[in-house]
């Protein structure tokens, strides 16, 4: 057995070990790291030993694994940013269409079937059961997508003339699964709303001088 053959054999065993570690990995990023290591080792093994099918296979797999690893790292950074920063809703606008409502008009009532989510661009609305006022930049109407029967959990009435952007739940679901930071933003928003709803309990006989709580920012429109 020549020294060259022994060296090639060692590389082959290392490549096989790296491949086994890819199957043992529990996270995608770790899996891709081991897959790239296996590709590099198999390329060396195939080139040195003249095993061309192995060589060409791993030359093709190496850039694919590198791209997948970069995508996973980018996704992880997006999720980390979503946990620390506020989500910028502007990117959602191209997927939405405009709609206008008159003062006093109900956008939807509690129990209605829900098919759309809304983004307020101008005007004021009220979640009537909770007496919460929503203004410009509020995202509303998305919570029903997570209910079993897609029914509205609150009524939404226009206080003034209102202009809103809307998106269908079908498109909303696709964006939810395609954009991890958007999905995490929604989960954060819903948890915040549930916490806010627990604090804002309608009184049995509310005082006529009690002012309705308001939310001017988009990040906490408590329920729909």
C-alpha positions in Angstrom: 0.0 0.0 0.0 1.6 3.3 -1.2 1.6 6.5 1.0 -0.5 8.3 -1.6 -3.2 5.6 -1.4 -3.2 5.7 2.3 -3.6 9.5 2.2 -6.5 9.3 -0.2 -8.1 6.6 1.9 -7.9 8.9 5.0 -9.6 11.7 3.1 -12.3 9.4 2.0 -13.0 8.2 5.5 -13.1 11.9 6.7 -15.5 12.7 4.0 -17.7 9.8 4.9 -17.6 10.9 8.6 -18.6 14.4 7.7 -21.5 13.0 5.7 -22.7 10.9 8.7 -22.5 14.1 10.8 -24.9 15.9 8.4 -27.5 13.2 9.1 -26.9 13.5 12.8 -27.3 17.3 12.9 -30.4 18.7 14.5 -30.2 22.2 13.0 -30.1 23.2 9.4 -27.1 25.5 9.8 -25.0 22.8 11.4 -26.1 20.4 8.7 -25.0 22.7 6.0 -21.6 23.2 7.6 -21.0 19.5 7.7 -22.3 19.1 4.2 -19.9 21.7 2.9 -17.0 20.0 4.8 -18.0 16.6 3.2 -18.2 18.3 -0.3 -14.7 19.7 0.1 -13.3 16.4 1.3 -15.0 14.3 -1.4 -13.7 16.8 -4.0 -10.2 16.2 -2.8 -10.8 12.4 -2.5 -12.3 12.3 -6.0 -9.6 14.4 -7.6 -6.7 12.6 -6.0 -8.1 9.1 -6.6 -9.5 9.7 -10.0 -13.1 9.0 -8.8 -14.7 11.4 -11.3 -18.4 10.7 -10.6 -17.7 11.5 -6.9 -15.7 14.6 -7.9 -18.3 16.0 -10.3 -21.2 15.3 -7.9 -19.6 17.2 -5.0 -18.4 20.0 -7.2 -22.1 20.5 -8.1 -23.3 20.1 -4.5 -20.7 22.5 -2.9 -22.1 25.8 -4.3 -25.7 24.6 -3.5 -24.8 24.0 0.1 -23.0 27.3 0.4 -26.0 29.2 -1.0 -28.4 27.3 1.4 -26.1 28.1 4.3 -26.1 31.8 3.5 -29.9 31.8 3.1 -30.3 30.2 6.5 -27.9 32.6 8.2 -29.7 35.5 6.6 -33.0 34.2 7.8 -31.6 33.8 11.3 -30.4 37.4 11.3 -33.9 38.5 10.1 -35.5 36.7 13.0 -33.1 38.2 15.5 -33.8 41.7 14.2 -37.5 41.0 14.4 -37.2 40.1 18.1 -35.3 43.4 18.8 -36.7 46.0 16.4 -40.1 47.0 15.2 -41.1 45.5 11.9 -41.3 47.9 9.0 -44.7 47.3 7.4 -43.9 49.4 4.3 -42.8 46.4 2.3 -46.4 44.9 2.6 -47.9 47.9 0.7 -47.3 46.5 -2.8 -49.4 43.5 -1.9 -52.4 45.6 -0.7 -55.2 47.5 -2.3 -56.9 50.7 -1.2 -60.4 51.0 0.2 -62.4 54.0 1.7 -65.0 54.0 4.5 -67.4 56.7 5.7 -67.7 58.0 9.3 -70.0 55.7 11.3 -69.6 52.8 8.9 -68.6 49.4 10.3 -65.7 47.8 8.6 -66.6 44.5 10.2 -68.7 43.3 13.2 -67.8 40.8 15.9 -68.6 37.2 14.6 -68.4 38.2 10.9 -66.4 35.8 8.7 -62.9 37.2 8.2 -61.2 37.3 4.8 -59.0 40.3 4.9 -56.5 42.2 7.1 -56.2 46.0 7.0 -53.6 48.8 7.4 -54.9 52.3 8.3 -53.5 55.0 6.1 -55.7 57.9 7.4 -58.6 58.5 9.7 -59.7 57.1 13.1 -61.6 53.8 13.9 -62.8 52.2 17.1 -62.8 48.6 18.3 -66.2 49.1 19.8 -66.2 46.3 22.4 -62.9 47.5 23.9 -63.4 51.2 23.2 -59.9 51.4 21.7 -59.2 54.0 19.0 -57.0 53.1 16.0 -55.2 55.7 13.9 -52.8 56.0 11.0 -50.3 53.1 10.6 -52.4 50.6 12.7 -52.5 47.0 11.4 -55.8 45.5 12.2 -57.9 42.4 11.2 -55.1 39.9 11.2 -56.0 38.0 14.4 -59.0 36.2 12.9 -56.6 34.3 10.6 -55.5 32.4 13.6 -58.9 31.5 14.9 -60.5 28.1 14.2 -63.4 29.5 12.2 -61.8 32.7 10.9 -64.5 34.8 12.7 -63.9 38.4 13.8 -63.3 38.8 17.6 -64.2 42.5 17.7 -66.3 45.1 15.8 -64.5 47.9 14.0 -66.3 51.2 13.4 -65.1 54.3 11.6 -65.1 57.4 13.8 -64.1 59.6 10.8 -63.8 59.0 7.1 -61.1 56.4 6.8 -58.8 55.2 4.1 -57.2 51.7 4.5 -55.1 49.2 2.6 -56.3 45.7 2.7 -54.9 42.3 1.8 -56.7 38.9 1.4 -56.0 36.2 3.9 -54.7 33.9 1.1 -52.0 36.4 0.2 -51.4 37.2 3.9 -50.8 33.5 4.7 -48.2 33.2 1.8 -46.3 36.3 3.1 -46.5 34.9 6.6 -44.7 31.7 5.7 -42.3 33.3 3.2 -41.0 36.1 5.5 -39.9 34.8 8.9 -39.5 38.3 10.4 -43.1 39.2 9.4 -44.4 36.0 11.0 -42.5 36.7 14.2 -43.7 40.3 14.2 -47.3 39.1 14.0 -46.7 36.7 16.9 -45.2 39.6 19.0 -48.1 41.9 18.0 -50.7 39.3 19.0 -49.1 38.6 22.4 -48.9 42.4 23.0 -52.6 42.7 22.2 -53.6 39.9 24.4 -51.7 41.6 27.3 -53.3 44.9 26.5 -56.8 43.3 26.3 -56.3 41.8 29.8 -55.7 45.3 31.2 -58.5 46.9 29.3 -61.7 45.3 30.6 -65.0 47.0 29.7 -66.8 48.2 32.8 -70.5 47.0 33.3 -71.6 50.6 33.7 -69.0 52.9 32.2 -68.8 56.5 33.3 -69.9 58.9 30.5 -66.8 60.9 31.1 -64.5 58.0 30.7 -62.2 58.7 27.8 -61.6 55.9 25.2 -58.0 54.7 25.2 -56.2 55.5 22.1 -53.4 53.9 20.1 -51.7 56.1 17.6 -48.9 53.7 16.8 -49.2 50.7 14.5 -47.7 48.2 16.8 -50.5 47.7 19.3 -54.0 47.6 18.0 -55.7 45.4 20.5 -57.6 42.7 18.8 -60.2 42.4 16.0 
